[in-house]
Amino acid sequence: MKKINADLRPCPFCGSEYICIISLVERKYVWCGYCEFSGPSGKSAAIAVSLWNRRPHEQDRMAHESCEKDDSGAKNDQRRI
């Protein structure tokens, strides 16, 4: 799949490029359509993209991986958001 916004880096957890900017009334955030991880929100899309494009610490990545799909392929409901 193609990235929705060329300025966005792939998801730092699953590597998917199926990501987009979600606009709320006064806040914007980036969301991964594959693993459903969402980044921190900002007052503008530019701020949300900047926050998204930062890479997570290794401990954050390991915490997220423990919540990924189990052996049956079903997603675990305890996702880090």
Buried (B, 14 or more C-beta within 10 A) or exposed (E): EEBBEEEBBBBBBBEBBBBBBBEEEEBBBBBBBBBBBBBEBBEEBEBBBBBBBEEBEEEEEEEBEEBEEEEEEEEEEEBBE
